[in-house]
Amino acid sequence: MTDATSEGNFYVAGRAGERSPAPPRSGARAVRLTPERLPAGLRLLGPVLVVLAWEAASRLGLLSPATLTAPSTALATGYQMFSDGSLLPHLLASAGRAYSGLFLGVLAGVVLALLSGLTRTGEALIDGLVQIKRAVPTLALIPLVIIWLGIGEAMKVFLIFTAVLVPVYINTHAALRGIDIGHIELARTLGLSRGEFIRHVALPGALPGFFVSLRLAVALCWTALVVLELINTQTGIGYLMNRARDWGQTDIIVVGIIIYAVLGLVSDAVVRAVEAKVLSYRRSLGS
């Protein structure tokens, strides 16, 4: 073999005229530029440390139960509420509202992103409206939506739907517009139809952005629900927390916070698992 030099880099001659980068110089250690893949479960390290510090502060008397109950006390209260059947109906009511709004918002966001990202007419009619909605807080729409839909379940699901739609649209639309022009030229060269292009190029190319938006949407649907369940509601985790506030029951309030946190973490973990499965072909930082 002979060494060759190209633009200041050293190469080792290979088979069939190929050149590969020369190995590191003697004594030099390879520097890892990216983090290793995080073992399963270690994403919970931060929350676990916070809970342990919280429990320690409560046991040492640094936190008064009237101000913030200990996690162990809240868990005991939650178990008792679950055992006597007073918690499950409220949990199911909250989950029904949150996931109904999430499903409708994700579906509408993806459809609007496809229409806006792949057609000039769609972009002209849709993009400006979504950008306006992005600038208007969802909670600012509550008075108007109450006039339209009343103060029942439809109002709550609709507002969760509007909160979820925006991040799904923004990220999916950006992913569509970020598809490499080379893929588009290749699709044209292969003679793909419009439908085949959308199915084989546009949708796969938009998946990374879609999964980012889905993780944001899952968090937003629960965030919006916390506030909405304070409005003329007789069921739901938010209703339990609001009633507990009137009676100074901090343990029940913490039970509600823990439920929201657990549901958010579980939902995010499910989205991550689906993303890893669907995008298993992709090699990226931390994978």
SEGUMAR-756661 format. One line per 3 residues: their letters; for each residue x negated, y, z negated of C-alpha. Coordinates in nm, 3 decimals. Example, Ala and Ser with C-alpha at 12.3 -4.5 7.8 and 13.67 -1.06 7.14 Angstrom:
2
AS> -1.230 -0.450 -0.780; -1.367 -0.106 -0.714
***
This chain:
287
MTD> 0.000 0.000 0.000; -0.106 0.358 0.055; -0.004 0.670 -0.127
ATS> 0.165 0.946 0.068; 0.229 1.305 -0.028; 0.542 1.501 0.069
EGN> 0.610 1.854 -0.055; 0.393 1.805 -0.358; 0.562 1.476 -0.468
FYV> 0.385 1.141 -0.465; 0.550 0.841 -0.302; 0.459 0.475 -0.268
AGR> 0.496 0.323 0.077; 0.763 0.049 0.082; 0.908 -0.197 0.322
AGE> 1.026 -0.086 0.664; 0.873 0.258 0.622; 1.081 0.341 0.313
RSP> 0.931 0.557 0.042; 1.022 0.545 -0.322; 0.920 0.781 -0.604
APP> 0.589 0.690 -0.761; 0.603 0.552 -1.117; 0.531 0.793 -1.406
RSG> 0.167 0.875 -1.461; -0.022 0.656 -1.704; 0.057 0.747 -2.065
ARA> 0.364 0.956 -1.975; 0.692 0.863 -2.144; 1.022 0.885 -1.961
VRL> 1.242 1.154 -2.113; 1.613 1.072 -2.150; 1.808 1.367 -2.013
TPE> 2.158 1.244 -2.094; 2.322 1.112 -2.411; 2.377 0.742 -2.449
RLP> 2.728 0.605 -2.438; 2.902 0.651 -2.772; 2.996 0.320 -2.940
AGL> 3.367 0.253 -2.982; 3.511 0.409 -3.294; 3.241 0.670 -3.352
RLL> 3.467 0.944 -3.212; 3.649 0.916 -3.544; 3.337 0.996 -3.746
GPV> 3.414 1.368 -3.768; 3.776 1.325 -3.884; 3.674 1.056 -4.135
LVV> 3.409 1.284 -4.290; 3.661 1.568 -4.319; 3.916 1.340 -4.489
LAW> 3.652 1.210 -4.731; 3.544 1.563 -4.822; 3.910 1.660 -4.866
EAA> 3.974 1.361 -5.094; 3.661 1.436 -5.298; 3.762 1.801 -5.342
SRL> 4.107 1.693 -5.463; 3.970 1.441 -5.711; 3.717 1.691 -5.847
GLL> 3.993 1.946 -5.906; 3.872 2.190 -5.643; 4.206 2.160 -5.461
SPA> 4.531 2.195 -5.650; 4.810 1.948 -5.552; 5.043 2.247 -5.531
TLT> 4.819 2.396 -5.262; 4.712 2.084 -5.074; 4.776 1.730 -5.183
APS> 4.507 1.462 -5.157; 4.504 1.235 -4.851; 4.550 0.927 -5.070
TAL> 4.862 1.077 -5.227; 5.000 1.168 -4.884; 4.938 0.815 -4.756
ATG> 5.120 0.668 -5.056; 5.412 0.905 -4.995; 5.419 0.816 -4.626
YQM> 5.421 0.444 -4.703; 5.708 0.490 -4.946; 5.907 0.694 -4.690
FSD> 5.846 0.429 -4.426; 5.947 0.149 -4.663; 6.275 0.311 -4.766
GSL> 6.366 0.390 -4.403; 6.364 0.769 -4.436; 6.066 0.826 -4.205
LPH> 6.122 0.607 -3.899; 6.436 0.783 -3.760; 6.255 1.119 -3.772
LLA> 5.945 0.971 -3.608; 6.151 0.820 -3.325; 6.337 1.147 -3.273
SAG> 6.011 1.344 -3.244; 5.854 1.085 -3.013; 6.161 1.088 -2.787
RAY> 6.148 1.466 -2.746; 5.772 1.481 -2.697; 5.742 1.201 -2.442
SGL> 6.052 1.304 -2.247; 5.907 1.651 -2.196; 5.564 1.503 -2.125
FLG> 5.693 1.268 -1.856; 5.894 1.538 -1.679; 5.611 1.792 -1.702
VLA> 5.347 1.554 -1.567; 5.572 1.443 -1.280; 5.661 1.800 -1.180
GVV> 5.304 1.924 -1.222; 5.161 1.656 -0.993; 5.427 1.708 -0.726
LAL> 5.382 2.087 -0.729; 5.003 2.052 -0.720; 5.026 1.825 -0.415
LSG> 5.262 2.062 -0.237; 5.051 2.367 -0.320; 4.713 2.203 -0.267
LTR> 4.789 2.038 0.066; 5.020 2.287 0.242; 4.993 2.661 0.306
TGE> 5.366 2.709 0.256; 5.355 2.530 -0.077; 5.064 2.742 -0.198
ALI> 5.240 3.062 -0.096; 5.563 2.967 -0.274; 5.436 2.778 -0.578
DGL> 5.089 2.889 -0.691; 5.185 3.245 -0.782; 5.484 3.129 -0.987
VQI> 5.275 2.882 -1.185; 5.006 3.143 -1.249; 5.275 3.377 -1.385
KRA> 5.404 3.102 -1.612; 5.047 3.037 -1.730; 5.027 3.398 -1.845
VPT> 5.359 3.380 -2.033; 5.342 3.184 -2.363; 5.592 2.900 -2.375
LAL> 5.718 3.014 -2.714; 5.804 3.355 -2.565; 6.067 3.177 -2.355
IPL> 6.255 3.040 -2.657; 6.517 3.322 -2.684; 6.598 3.303 -2.313
VII> 6.611 2.923 -2.301; 6.842 2.919 -2.605; 7.081 3.141 -2.408
WLG> 7.059 2.906 -2.110; 7.067 2.567 -2.280; 7.177 2.629 -2.637
IGE> 6.982 2.504 -2.938; 7.018 2.131 -2.878; 6.786 1.865 -2.744
AMK> 6.784 1.998 -2.387; 6.621 2.324 -2.500; 6.340 2.142 -2.682
VFL> 6.267 1.898 -2.397; 6.272 2.182 -2.141; 6.021 2.393 -2.333
IFT> 5.787 2.096 -2.380; 5.824 2.033 -2.006; 5.718 2.390 -1.923
AVL> 5.423 2.372 -2.164; 5.297 2.047 -2.008; 5.353 2.142 -1.644
VPV> 5.096 2.423 -1.631; 4.774 2.236 -1.727; 4.874 1.938 -1.512
YIN> 4.928 2.164 -1.212; 4.613 2.375 -1.265; 4.370 2.085 -1.305
THA> 4.523 1.862 -1.037; 4.538 2.152 -0.791; 4.174 2.243 -0.863
ALR> 4.068 1.879 -0.813; 4.248 1.865 -0.478; 4.082 2.184 -0.357
GID> 3.746 2.050 -0.477; 3.750 1.740 -0.255; 3.430 1.726 -0.048
IGH> 3.484 1.852 0.305; 3.282 1.554 0.427; 3.557 1.319 0.312
IEL> 3.810 1.523 0.507; 3.597 1.515 0.821; 3.553 1.139 0.783
ART> 3.930 1.093 0.748; 3.980 1.297 1.066; 3.717 1.093 1.249
LGL> 3.887 0.768 1.145; 4.217 0.901 1.273; 4.404 0.878 0.943
SRG> 4.763 0.999 0.943; 4.883 1.264 0.699; 5.030 1.002 0.468
EFI> 4.718 0.786 0.483; 4.500 1.088 0.407; 4.707 1.172 0.099
RHV> 4.710 0.809 -0.020; 4.346 0.720 0.045; 4.162 1.053 0.009
ALP> 4.364 1.326 -0.164; 4.512 1.126 -0.452; 4.190 0.939 -0.543
GAL> 3.996 1.265 -0.518; 4.237 1.438 -0.755; 4.234 1.164 -1.021
PGF> 3.946 1.303 -1.233; 4.116 1.641 -1.263; 4.451 1.476 -1.324
FVS> 4.320 1.276 -1.619; 4.169 1.591 -1.773; 4.507 1.759 -1.741
LRL> 4.685 1.457 -1.887; 4.473 1.471 -2.202; 4.554 1.840 -2.240
AVA> 4.922 1.773 -2.175; 4.943 1.502 -2.441; 4.807 1.744 -2.700
LCW> 5.033 2.028 -2.584; 5.353 1.826 -2.600; 5.298 1.763 -2.973
TAL> 5.181 2.120 -3.039; 5.496 2.265 -2.885; 5.714 2.014 -3.067
VVL> 5.590 2.128 -3.409; 5.740 2.474 -3.355; 6.051 2.363 -3.168
ELI> 6.158 2.124 -3.443; 6.186 2.419 -3.679; 6.480 2.553 -3.474
NTQ> 6.817 2.421 -3.587; 6.705 2.058 -3.607; 6.830 1.789 -3.843
TGI> 6.586 1.519 -3.731; 6.218 1.502 -3.651; 5.882 1.529 -3.827
GYL> 5.892 1.908 -3.798; 6.229 1.913 -3.974; 6.088 1.703 -4.260
MNR> 5.792 1.939 -4.296; 6.015 2.247 -4.291; 6.244 2.102 -4.559
ARD> 5.942 1.998 -4.769; 5.810 2.354 -4.751; 6.131 2.484 -4.910
WGQ> 6.083 2.241 -5.200; 5.707 2.282 -5.230; 5.642 1.916 -5.142
TDI> 5.290 1.942 -5.003; 5.255 1.563 -4.989; 5.536 1.536 -4.731
IVV> 5.389 1.827 -4.534; 5.054 1.647 -4.522; 5.234 1.326 -4.415
GII> 5.371 1.518 -4.118; 5.029 1.659 -4.033; 4.875 1.312 -4.049
IYA> 5.147 1.171 -3.823; 5.090 1.444 -3.563; 4.713 1.386 -3.582
VLG> 4.742 1.008 -3.547; 4.988 1.030 -3.259; 4.762 1.280 -3.084
LVS> 4.453 1.063 -3.130; 4.632 0.745 -3.019; 4.779 0.917 -2.713
DAV> 4.438 1.058 -2.619; 4.277 0.716 -2.667; 4.535 0.556 -2.437
VRA> 4.468 0.817 -2.167; 4.092 0.765 -2.205; 4.133 0.388 -2.171
VEA> 4.345 0.422 -1.857; 4.100 0.674 -1.713; 3.805 0.442 -1.777
KVL> 3.991 0.158 -1.605; 4.107 0.357 -1.303; 3.778 0.543 -1.255
SYR> 3.552 0.248 -1.339; 3.372 0.296 -1.006; 3.244 0.638 -1.110
RSL> 2.912 0.683 -1.288; 2.894 1.003 -1.490; 2.731 1.166 -1.792
GS> 2.780 0.952 -2.102; 2.917 0.651 -1.912
***
